[in-house]
Amino acid sequence: MQNPSGVVGHDWLIKASPRMARPDDTACPTHRRTAMRPLLVAEPPVPFRPDPREEFPFAPLFTALDLVEHSGWPIERVREELRNTRGPFRGWGAPVHPAHLAWTAHALERYVAARHQEQAAAVEAGLPPTEPVLKPWTWRTLRTDTPDPRGVRQYEHTLWGRMYASEDRTVRDLWLPSLGRAKTGRPDAELAAVAKVMAYGAPTPRRKARSEPPPTATDVVRPPGLVRVFDVGCADGSVQGLLSTDPAEASRRFTEDAVPAFLSAATGTGVRPGESCVDCKALASCTDLKRTPRLWNGRPPVPVRKRRSISVWDLRLHAECPAQYHLVRRLHLNDLSRENQGAQRGRAVDAWLDAQHAERPTRGCRDRQPPGPVDIRARTVLDDASAREAAAMLAEHRLLCPLNGLGADEEVLVQHRVTTYVPELDVVVLAVPDLVYTHRGRWIWRETKTSARPLWERESLLRTYPQLALGVLLFHAGALGAEPRRSWVELEHLREGHGESRLEPIDPGRAENVDEARAVIAELAQPLLDDTTYEPRTGRHCHGCQARTWCRPGTAYVTDHPRPGSPDVDTPYEETPRHVPDEQLAPDRLSAPGAASSPDARPTPRGEASAHD
């Protein structure tokens, strides 16, 4: 198979982790195919640039577990080492954020306790105890002289996690940590890949990146009689058994479930821009990824960082608290706290709208009967009051629905991913508008937001909702393939009261709107791009932060500022994208209270003689 343009090197080696067998509809096929071939590199080469903070959440935890399991340190000594660390943990890797170190101490105790309990139960059931394995298991085929139909001469299958084996070699265990609760299931293909390596892999020293493996296979002399896989929740110490099987069954499952998945990943063609672009070796020559130089006229950070992605939610969260951005968005730490009813209400409204708008043939919501409070209560975790509010908001949407009266030949894209690349910043920009649709030759970007509060007339829409500002810039840059003067951005602001909802249009073809959008995004993006420390910035957002448990300043703020009154205060979610990738009003902003029930009656952005002519 021919390598994509911009990628050089050898493709005879495939290195496959179980993760590559996991289905992923958002991943780019070309990225997955080249990622499985470690001897392929980007041309021109991408230099290594270290992170200013550790960005792999389990890195310090695995170092701490190594100290306990392989060096015999007591847990309290490791905890003291974590408390005294300023910078890299144990002197290697990137500096670790203080809250990340606190999370590590928390997770360490729960992991060790969970494993102790499981081992006691296993021994009681008659199984031999298992001990930590220092070298990870790898299953490597013999290198051949003749490549197979995929051009491959050798396959190398690896594992990730904490590995254990009994002294008599009859039992092997793999423990997979999860950041929150233990996962109750993983895809069959992924578990089949895990089982095969556990049954037939051998302890193997780790190879340096892009170095060639030895030609010999790494089959074990005597496979174990039993392989088991556990998932452990680092937040609560929960444990879930995922797999318990023998080598024969592991081989059968690998052939039936994992092999087709690996073949699909190893031979995939085509391009799907998205989060995959951040690590893709073929990005420099990819013609499907749209380039948007000087999108907001940002300046490259000093020191130069490795390529990364930015979404509006990243920008908002960093502006609110840099530590929360690093801990929640980058590390995905999770203290298992539940969203308040306002955020849950917003998700319920969004889910219903997405389902209706995605139906084909397209049908406007004016012709639908919206769900009542009882229906919403039955399908969600909302309380009675929030269910009534959600039902009222969906009833309000009926008159504002952009699909009302829309022609059958128009295009409607629900949660459509928009991806662009800002080359001078080496940044991938990700946006997921709620709805993108056409109307008489125009492309329209619709964001729908729920709120208990009315829009504040003195506040700019672009500044209040930066995703609107990003939509203006992406239209202006041609990222959606549409002429800016034949497009617009809309905000649908849903409230509970009858006639309280609003439809606000913004014209991305007007220079003053583009200038304001640039200013809004630049003010948010530049501090994020330049940040290397992610210091906490306390405020009322600390009450809802999923990492606040491990943040000393945030915990102190919450203690000193108890949340008053109702728990359903306004939350950032009501202006928040639902996906990881993903709002200054122009002086001529037009309002549309109780907006029209037909697309033909939409308010006209200033500068256009007619909205549709």
C-alpha positions as CSV (number, residue, x, y, z in Angstrom):
1,M,0.0,0.0,0.0
2,Q,1.4,3.4,-1.0
3,N,2.3,5.7,1.7
4,P,0.5,9.1,1.8
5,S,2.3,12.1,0.5
6,G,4.5,13.8,3.2
7,V,5.3,10.5,4.9
8,V,8.6,8.7,4.4
9,G,10.3,5.6,5.9
10,H,9.6,1.9,6.0
11,D,6.1,0.3,6.3
12,W,7.1,-3.3,6.8
13,L,6.4,-3.2,10.6
14,I,3.0,-2.9,12.2
15,K,2.9,-2.1,15.9
16,A,-0.7,-2.6,17.2
17,S,-2.0,-1.7,20.6
18,P,-5.5,-2.9,21.7
19,R,-6.6,0.7,21.4
20,M,-6.2,0.4,17.6
21,A,-8.9,-2.3,17.6
22,R,-11.4,0.0,19.3
23,P,-14.0,1.4,16.9
24,D,-13.7,5.1,16.3
25,D,-16.0,6.8,13.8
26,T,-14.3,10.2,14.3
27,A,-10.7,9.0,13.7
28,C,-9.0,9.7,10.4
29,P,-8.3,6.4,8.5
30,T,-5.0,7.7,7.1
31,H,-3.8,8.7,10.6
32,R,-4.7,5.3,12.0
33,R,-2.9,3.5,9.2
34,T,0.3,5.5,9.5
35,A,0.2,5.5,13.3
36,M,0.4,1.7,13.3
37,R,3.6,1.8,11.2
38,P,6.2,3.2,13.7
39,L,9.0,3.3,11.1
40,L,7.1,5.9,9.0
41,V,7.9,9.5,9.8
42,A,6.7,12.9,8.7
43,E,8.6,14.8,6.0
44,P,9.6,17.4,6.8
45,P,10.4,15.9,10.2
46,V,8.5,17.3,13.3
47,P,11.0,18.2,16.0
48,F,10.4,16.9,19.6
49,R,9.1,19.7,21.9
50,P,8.5,18.8,25.5
51,D,5.3,19.8,27.4
52,P,5.7,22.4,30.1
53,R,3.4,20.2,32.3
54,E,2.8,16.4,32.3
55,E,-0.1,15.7,30.1
56,F,-0.5,11.9,30.5
57,P,-2.7,11.6,33.6
58,F,-1.4,8.1,34.6
59,A,2.3,8.9,34.3
60,P,2.9,9.9,38.0
61,L,0.6,7.2,39.2
62,F,2.5,4.5,37.3
63,T,5.8,5.9,38.7
64,A,4.2,5.8,42.2
65,L,3.0,2.2,41.7
66,D,6.5,1.2,40.5
67,L,7.9,2.5,43.8
68,V,5.3,0.4,45.8
69,E,5.3,-2.8,43.6
70,H,8.9,-3.0,42.4
71,S,11.0,-1.0,45.0
72,G,9.1,-2.0,48.1
73,W,8.2,1.5,49.3
74,P,5.4,1.8,51.8
75,I,2.5,3.9,50.5
76,E,3.0,6.7,53.1
77,R,6.6,7.2,51.9
78,V,5.3,7.5,48.3
79,R,2.7,10.0,49.4
80,E,5.3,12.0,51.2
81,E,7.4,12.0,48.0
82,L,4.4,13.2,46.1
83,R,3.8,16.0,48.6
84,N,7.4,17.2,48.4
85,T,7.6,17.1,44.6
86,R,8.0,20.5,42.8
87,G,8.4,19.8,39.1
88,P,8.9,16.3,37.6
89,F,8.0,13.4,39.8
90,R,11.1,11.4,40.7
91,G,13.2,13.6,38.4
92,W,11.9,12.5,35.0
93,G,9.3,13.6,32.6
94,A,7.6,17.0,32.5
95,P,6.8,18.9,35.7
96,V,3.6,17.7,37.3
97,H,0.8,20.1,38.3
98,P,0.4,20.2,42.1
99,A,-3.3,19.2,41.8
100,H,-2.2,16.3,39.5
101,L,0.2,15.2,42.2
102,A,-2.7,15.3,44.8
103,W,-4.9,13.3,42.5
104,T,-2.1,10.8,42.1
105,A,-1.9,10.3,45.9
106,H,-5.6,9.9,46.0
107,A,-5.6,7.3,43.1
108,L,-2.7,5.4,44.5
109,E,-4.4,4.6,47.8
110,R,-7.6,3.5,46.1
111,Y,-5.7,1.4,43.5
112,V,-3.6,-0.4,46.1
113,A,-6.7,-1.0,48.3
114,A,-8.7,-2.3,45.4
115,R,-6.0,-4.7,44.3
116,H,-5.5,-6.0,47.9
117,Q,-9.2,-6.7,48.2
118,E,-9.4,-8.5,44.8
119,Q,-6.3,-10.6,45.6
120,A,-7.8,-11.7,48.9
121,A,-11.0,-12.8,47.1
122,A,-9.0,-14.6,44.4
123,V,-7.0,-16.6,47.0
124,E,-10.2,-17.5,48.9
125,A,-11.5,-18.8,45.5
126,G,-8.5,-21.0,45.2
127,L,-6.5,-19.0,42.7
128,P,-2.7,-18.3,43.3
129,P,-1.8,-14.8,44.1
130,T,-0.2,-12.7,41.3
131,E,2.8,-10.5,41.6
132,P,3.8,-7.3,39.6
133,V,5.6,-7.9,36.3
134,L,8.5,-5.5,35.6
135,K,8.7,-5.8,31.8
136,P,5.5,-5.4,29.8
137,W,4.2,-8.3,27.7
138,T,4.6,-8.2,23.9
139,W,3.5,-10.7,21.3
140,R,5.7,-10.4,18.2
141,T,5.6,-12.5,15.1
142,L,8.7,-13.8,13.3
143,R,10.0,-11.4,10.7
144,T,9.6,-12.8,7.1
145,D,11.5,-12.1,3.9
146,T,8.4,-11.8,1.9
147,P,5.8,-9.2,2.8
148,D,2.1,-10.1,3.1
149,P,-0.6,-8.5,0.9
150,R,-0.4,-5.4,3.1
151,G,3.4,-5.1,2.6
152,V,4.1,-6.2,6.2
153,R,6.8,-8.5,7.3
154,Q,6.4,-8.3,11.0
155,Y,3.6,-7.6,13.5
156,E,4.2,-6.5,17.1
157,H,1.2,-6.4,19.5
158,T,1.6,-4.6,22.8
159,L,-0.3,-3.9,26.0
160,W,-0.8,-1.0,28.4
161,G,-1.7,-1.2,32.0
162,R,-0.4,-2.8,35.2
163,M,0.6,-6.4,34.7
164,Y,0.8,-9.3,37.2
165,A,1.6,-13.0,37.1
166,S,1.5,-15.9,39.5
167,E,4.7,-17.5,40.6
168,D,3.8,-20.8,39.0
169,R,3.0,-18.9,35.7
170,T,-0.6,-20.3,35.6
171,V,-2.4,-16.9,36.0
172,R,-1.8,-13.6,34.4
173,D,-3.7,-10.4,35.3
174,L,-4.0,-7.0,33.6
175,W,-5.3,-4.0,35.5
176,L,-6.5,-1.1,33.4
177,P,-7.0,2.1,35.4
178,S,-9.9,4.5,34.6
179,L,-9.9,8.1,35.7
180,G,-13.4,8.0,37.2
181,R,-15.3,4.9,38.0
182,A,-14.3,1.5,36.7
183,K,-15.6,0.9,33.2
184,T,-18.1,-1.9,32.9
185,G,-17.3,-2.9,29.4
186,R,-14.8,-2.4,26.6
187,P,-15.3,-3.3,22.9
188,D,-15.0,-7.0,22.1
189,A,-12.2,-6.4,19.6
190,E,-10.1,-4.5,22.1
191,L,-10.6,-7.2,24.8
192,A,-9.7,-9.9,22.3
193,A,-6.5,-8.1,21.4
194,V,-5.7,-7.8,25.1
195,A,-6.3,-11.5,25.7
196,K,-4.1,-12.6,22.9
197,V,-1.1,-10.7,24.1
198,M,-1.7,-11.8,27.7
199,A,-1.8,-15.4,26.7
200,Y,1.1,-15.5,24.2
201,G,3.2,-12.5,24.9
202,A,6.5,-12.5,26.7
203,P,8.2,-9.9,29.0
204,T,10.0,-7.6,26.7
205,P,12.2,-4.5,27.2
206,R,10.6,-1.4,25.7
207,R,12.1,-0.3,22.4
208,K,13.0,3.2,21.6
209,A,10.7,5.0,19.3
210,R,11.1,4.1,15.6
211,S,13.7,1.5,16.4
212,E,13.4,-1.9,14.7
213,P,12.4,-4.9,16.7
214,P,14.5,-8.1,16.6
215,P,13.5,-10.6,13.9
216,T,12.7,-13.4,16.3
217,A,9.2,-14.0,17.6
218,T,8.4,-13.5,21.3
219,D,6.1,-16.5,22.1
220,V,6.1,-17.7,25.7
221,V,7.4,-21.3,26.3
222,R,4.2,-22.2,28.2
223,P,1.1,-20.1,28.1
224,P,-0.7,-19.4,31.3
225,G,-3.9,-21.4,32.0
226,L,-5.9,-18.3,32.9
227,V,-5.8,-14.6,31.8
228,R,-7.9,-12.0,33.6
229,V,-8.5,-8.3,32.9
230,F,-9.8,-5.8,35.5
231,D,-10.8,-2.2,35.2
232,V,-10.2,-0.1,38.3
233,G,-11.7,3.4,39.0
234,C,-9.1,5.7,40.3
235,A,-11.7,8.1,41.7
236,D,-13.6,5.6,43.9
237,G,-11.5,2.4,43.9
238,S,-14.3,0.4,42.1
239,V,-13.2,-2.8,40.3
240,Q,-14.9,-4.4,37.3
241,G,-13.8,-7.8,35.9
242,L,-13.8,-7.6,32.1
243,L,-12.3,-10.9,31.0
244,S,-11.4,-14.3,32.4
245,T,-10.4,-16.8,29.8
246,D,-7.9,-19.4,28.7
247,P,-5.3,-19.2,25.8
248,A,-7.5,-21.3,23.4
249,E,-10.4,-19.0,23.8
250,A,-8.2,-16.0,23.6
251,S,-6.9,-17.1,20.2
252,R,-10.4,-17.7,19.0
253,R,-11.6,-14.3,20.1
254,F,-8.6,-12.7,18.5
255,T,-9.2,-14.3,15.2
256,E,-13.0,-13.5,15.2
257,D,-13.0,-10.0,16.8
258,A,-9.6,-8.4,16.8
259,V,-8.2,-9.4,13.4
260,P,-10.9,-7.7,11.3
261,A,-10.6,-4.6,13.4
262,F,-6.8,-4.4,13.1
263,L,-7.0,-5.1,9.3
264,S,-9.5,-2.2,8.9
265,A,-7.3,0.1,10.9
266,A,-4.1,-1.0,9.1
267,T,-5.5,-0.7,5.6
268,G,-7.9,2.3,6.0
269,T,-7.9,5.0,3.3
270,G,-9.4,8.4,3.0
271,V,-9.1,11.5,5.2
272,R,-11.4,12.7,8.1
273,P,-10.1,15.9,9.6
274,G,-10.6,16.2,13.4
275,E,-8.7,15.5,16.6
276,S,-6.6,13.0,14.7
277,C,-4.8,15.9,12.9
278,V,-2.9,16.8,16.1
279,D,-0.7,13.7,15.9
280,C,-1.0,12.9,12.2
281,K,2.3,12.3,10.4
282,A,0.7,13.2,7.1
283,L,-0.7,16.6,8.1
284,A,1.9,18.7,6.1
285,S,0.6,17.4,2.8
286,C,-3.0,16.7,3.6
287,T,-5.2,18.7,1.2
288,D,-8.5,17.9,3.0
289,L,-7.5,19.8,6.1
290,K,-8.3,23.4,5.4
291,R,-5.6,26.0,6.2
292,T,-6.7,29.2,7.8
293,P,-3.6,31.3,8.3
294,R,-3.9,34.4,10.6
295,L,-7.4,33.2,11.6
296,W,-7.3,35.6,14.6
297,N,-3.8,37.1,14.0
298,G,-2.3,35.2,17.0
299,R,1.4,35.1,17.6
300,P,3.4,31.8,18.1
301,P,4.1,31.1,21.8
302,V,7.6,31.2,23.3
303,P,8.9,28.6,23.8
304,V,7.4,26.9,20.8
305,R,5.1,24.1,21.8
306,K,4.2,20.9,20.0
307,R,1.1,20.8,17.9
308,R,-2.2,20.9,19.8
309,S,-5.9,21.5,19.3
310,I,-8.1,24.4,20.5
311,S,-11.9,24.5,20.8
312,V,-14.1,27.3,22.1
313,W,-14.7,25.3,25.3
314,D,-11.0,25.1,25.8
315,L,-10.8,28.9,25.5
316,R,-13.6,29.5,27.8
317,L,-12.4,27.1,30.5
318,H,-8.9,28.5,30.4
319,A,-10.2,32.1,30.7
320,E,-12.2,31.0,33.7
321,C,-9.4,29.0,35.4
322,P,-6.1,27.8,33.7
323,A,-5.8,25.0,36.3
324,Q,-9.3,23.7,35.5
325,Y,-8.5,23.7,31.8
326,H,-5.3,21.7,32.4
327,L,-6.8,19.3,34.9
328,V,-10.3,18.7,33.3
329,R,-9.7,19.3,29.6
330,R,-6.2,18.0,29.1
331,L,-5.9,15.4,31.9
332,H,-9.7,14.5,32.2
333,L,-9.6,14.2,36.0
334,N,-13.0,13.5,37.4
335,D,-14.1,13.6,41.0
336,L,-17.5,12.0,40.1
337,S,-19.5,15.1,41.0
338,R,-22.8,15.4,39.1
339,E,-23.7,18.3,36.9
340,N,-26.3,20.6,38.4
341,Q,-29.8,20.5,37.1
342,G,-29.2,23.5,34.8
343,A,-26.5,21.7,32.9
344,Q,-28.5,18.5,32.8
345,R,-31.5,20.4,31.5
346,G,-29.4,21.8,28.7
347,R,-28.1,18.4,27.7
348,A,-31.7,17.0,27.7
349,V,-32.9,19.8,25.4
350,D,-29.9,19.4,23.1
351,A,-30.3,15.6,22.8
352,W,-34.0,15.9,21.8
353,L,-33.2,18.6,19.2
354,D,-30.3,16.6,17.7
355,A,-32.5,13.5,17.4
356,Q,-35.3,15.5,15.7
357,H,-33.1,17.5,13.4
358,A,-31.2,14.4,12.3
359,E,-34.3,12.6,11.0
360,R,-34.7,12.1,7.3
361,P,-36.6,13.3,5.4
362,T,-36.1,16.7,7.1
363,R,-39.1,18.0,9.0
364,G,-39.4,21.2,11.0
365,C,-40.2,21.1,14.7
366,R,-43.3,23.3,14.2
367,D,-45.0,20.1,12.8
368,R,-44.0,18.0,15.8
369,Q,-45.5,17.6,19.2
370,P,-42.8,18.4,21.8
371,P,-42.3,16.1,24.7
372,G,-44.1,17.0,28.0
373,P,-42.5,17.1,31.4
374,V,-43.5,13.5,32.2
375,D,-41.9,12.3,29.0
376,I,-38.6,14.1,29.7
377,R,-38.6,13.0,33.4
378,A,-38.9,9.4,32.2
379,R,-35.9,9.6,29.9
380,T,-33.6,11.8,32.0
381,V,-32.3,12.3,35.5
382,L,-34.0,15.8,35.7
383,D,-36.1,16.7,38.7
384,D,-39.7,17.8,38.1
385,A,-39.0,21.5,38.0
386,S,-36.1,21.1,35.4
387,A,-38.2,18.7,33.3
388,R,-41.0,21.4,33.1
389,E,-38.4,24.0,32.1
390,A,-37.0,21.7,29.4
391,A,-40.4,21.0,28.0
392,A,-41.2,24.7,27.9
393,M,-37.9,25.5,26.1
394,L,-38.7,22.8,23.5
395,A,-42.1,24.2,23.0
396,E,-40.5,27.6,22.4
397,H,-38.2,26.1,19.9
398,R,-41.1,25.0,17.6
399,L,-41.4,28.6,16.3
400,L,-37.7,29.1,16.0
401,C,-36.7,25.8,14.4
402,P,-34.6,26.5,11.3
403,L,-36.0,23.5,9.5
404,N,-39.6,24.9,9.4
405,G,-40.5,25.1,5.8
406,L,-37.0,24.2,4.6
407,G,-36.9,22.8,1.1
408,A,-36.3,19.1,0.6
409,D,-33.2,19.8,-1.4
410,E,-31.5,21.8,1.3
411,E,-28.6,20.3,3.3
412,V,-28.8,19.8,7.1
413,L,-25.8,18.8,9.2
414,V,-26.3,18.0,12.9
415,Q,-23.3,18.4,15.1
416,H,-21.1,18.8,12.1
417,R,-17.4,18.8,12.9
418,V,-15.5,21.8,11.4
419,T,-11.7,21.4,11.5
420,T,-9.1,23.9,10.3
421,Y,-5.3,24.4,10.7
422,V,-3.6,27.6,11.7
423,P,-0.1,26.9,10.3
424,E,1.9,29.8,11.9
425,L,0.6,28.7,15.3
426,D,0.7,24.9,14.6
427,V,-2.8,24.7,16.1
428,V,-5.7,22.6,15.0
429,V,-9.0,24.4,15.5
430,L,-12.0,22.3,16.3
431,A,-15.7,23.4,16.2
432,V,-18.9,21.5,16.4
433,P,-21.9,23.8,15.7
434,D,-25.3,22.5,16.8
435,L,-26.6,22.8,13.3
436,V,-25.2,23.9,9.9
437,Y,-27.7,24.1,7.1
438,T,-28.4,25.6,3.7
439,H,-31.2,27.9,2.7
440,R,-31.5,29.2,-0.9
441,G,-27.8,29.1,-1.5
442,R,-26.7,30.3,1.9
443,W,-24.9,28.4,4.6
444,I,-26.2,29.1,8.1
445,W,-24.5,28.2,11.4
446,R,-27.0,27.8,14.3
447,E,-26.0,27.6,17.9
448,T,-28.8,26.8,20.4
449,K,-28.4,27.8,24.0
450,T,-30.7,27.3,27.0
451,S,-30.7,29.7,29.9
452,A,-32.7,30.7,32.9
453,R,-31.7,34.3,32.4
454,P,-32.5,36.7,29.5
455,L,-29.8,38.0,27.2
456,W,-28.2,41.1,28.6
457,E,-28.6,43.9,26.1
458,R,-25.4,45.6,27.0
459,E,-23.2,42.6,26.5
460,S,-21.9,41.7,23.1
461,L,-23.1,38.4,21.7
462,L,-19.7,37.5,20.3
463,R,-18.1,38.0,23.7
464,T,-20.8,36.2,25.6
465,Y,-20.8,33.3,23.2
466,P,-17.3,32.9,21.7
467,Q,-18.5,30.0,19.5
468,L,-20.4,32.6,17.5
469,A,-17.2,34.6,17.1
470,L,-15.4,31.5,15.9
471,G,-18.2,30.8,13.5
472,V,-17.8,34.3,12.0
473,L,-14.1,33.8,11.6
474,L,-14.4,30.3,10.0
475,F,-17.0,31.6,7.5
476,H,-14.8,34.6,6.8
477,A,-11.8,32.3,6.2
478,G,-13.8,30.1,3.9
479,A,-13.4,27.1,6.1
480,L,-16.9,25.9,5.3
481,G,-16.5,26.5,1.6
482,A,-19.2,29.2,1.7
483,E,-19.1,32.9,0.6
484,P,-19.2,35.0,3.8
485,R,-21.7,37.4,2.3
486,R,-23.9,34.5,1.4
487,S,-23.8,33.1,5.0
488,W,-24.7,34.0,8.5
489,V,-24.4,32.8,12.1
490,E,-27.4,32.5,14.3
491,L,-28.0,32.3,18.1
492,E,-31.2,30.6,19.3
493,H,-31.5,31.6,22.9
494,L,-34.2,29.4,24.6
495,R,-35.9,30.3,27.8
496,E,-38.8,28.9,29.7
497,G,-41.3,31.7,29.5
498,H,-43.7,32.1,26.5
499,G,-42.2,34.5,24.0
500,E,-39.0,34.9,26.1
501,S,-36.8,33.1,23.6
502,R,-34.7,35.0,21.0
503,L,-33.2,34.5,17.6
504,E,-30.1,36.6,17.0
505,P,-28.4,36.7,13.5
506,I,-24.8,37.9,12.9
507,D,-23.5,38.7,9.4
508,P,-20.0,37.2,8.9
509,G,-19.6,39.3,5.8
510,R,-19.5,42.6,7.7
511,A,-15.9,43.9,8.5
512,E,-16.9,45.2,11.9
513,N,-18.2,41.7,12.9
514,V,-15.0,40.0,11.7
515,D,-12.8,42.5,13.6
516,E,-14.7,42.0,16.8
517,A,-14.7,38.2,16.4
518,R,-10.9,38.3,15.9
519,A,-10.5,40.4,19.1
520,V,-12.7,38.1,21.1
521,I,-10.9,34.9,20.0
522,A,-7.4,36.5,20.3
523,E,-8.1,37.7,23.9
524,L,-9.0,34.1,24.8
525,A,-6.5,32.2,22.7
526,Q,-3.2,34.0,23.3
527,P,-3.2,33.5,27.1
528,L,-3.9,29.8,26.6
529,L,-1.2,29.4,23.9
530,D,1.4,31.2,26.1
531,D,0.5,29.4,29.4
532,T,3.1,27.0,30.8
533,T,2.0,26.8,34.5
534,Y,-1.8,26.6,34.6
535,E,-2.1,28.4,37.9
536,P,-5.6,28.2,39.6
537,R,-7.9,31.2,39.3
538,T,-10.6,30.9,42.0
539,G,-14.2,32.0,41.7
540,R,-17.7,30.6,41.8
541,H,-16.8,28.2,39.0
542,C,-14.8,26.3,41.7
543,H,-18.2,24.9,43.0
544,G,-18.7,22.9,39.8
545,C,-15.1,22.0,39.0
546,Q,-14.5,18.3,38.6
547,A,-10.9,18.6,39.8
548,R,-11.5,20.9,42.7
549,T,-11.1,17.9,45.2
550,W,-7.4,18.0,44.5
551,C,-7.0,21.8,44.1
552,R,-6.1,23.5,47.4
553,P,-7.0,27.1,46.3
554,G,-10.3,25.9,44.9
555,T,-11.2,23.9,48.0
556,A,-10.3,26.9,50.2
557,Y,-12.5,29.2,48.0
558,V,-15.5,26.8,48.3
559,T,-15.1,26.6,52.0
560,D,-15.0,30.4,52.4
561,H,-17.8,31.0,49.8
562,P,-20.6,28.5,50.3
563,R,-22.9,28.3,47.3
564,P,-26.1,30.3,48.2
565,G,-29.7,29.3,47.5
566,S,-30.7,27.0,44.8
567,P,-28.2,24.6,43.3
568,D,-29.5,25.4,39.9
569,V,-27.5,28.6,39.3
570,D,-26.4,29.5,35.8
571,T,-23.5,27.4,34.7
572,P,-21.0,27.6,31.8
573,Y,-22.6,24.5,30.3
574,E,-25.5,26.5,29.0
575,E,-23.0,28.0,26.5
576,T,-20.9,24.8,26.3
577,P,-20.3,22.4,23.4
578,R,-21.2,18.9,24.2
579,H,-18.1,17.5,22.6
580,V,-14.5,17.8,23.6
581,P,-13.6,19.4,20.3
582,D,-15.6,22.1,19.7
583,E,-19.5,33.4,21.7
584,Q,-19.7,41.2,21.5
585,L,-22.4,41.7,19.6
586,A,-22.2,43.8,16.4
587,P,-23.5,47.4,16.9
588,D,-26.2,46.6,14.4
589,R,-27.4,43.5,16.3
590,L,-31.1,42.7,15.5
591,S,-33.4,41.1,18.0
592,A,-36.1,38.7,17.2
593,P,-38.3,38.2,20.2
594,G,-40.9,35.5,19.6
595,A,-39.2,35.0,16.2
596,A,-40.8,34.1,13.0
597,S,-42.1,30.6,12.3
598,S,-40.8,30.4,8.7
599,P,-37.2,30.8,7.3
600,D,-38.6,33.4,5.0
601,A,-39.4,35.6,8.0
602,R,-35.9,35.5,9.6
603,P,-34.5,38.9,10.7
604,T,-32.1,40.4,8.2
605,P,-28.5,41.1,9.3
606,R,-27.5,44.7,8.5
607,G,-25.8,45.2,5.2
608,E,-28.2,43.0,3.2
609,A,-31.1,44.3,1.2
610,S,-32.9,41.0,1.8
611,A,-32.1,37.9,3.8
612,H,-32.6,35.6,0.9
613,D,-32.6,37.5,-2.4
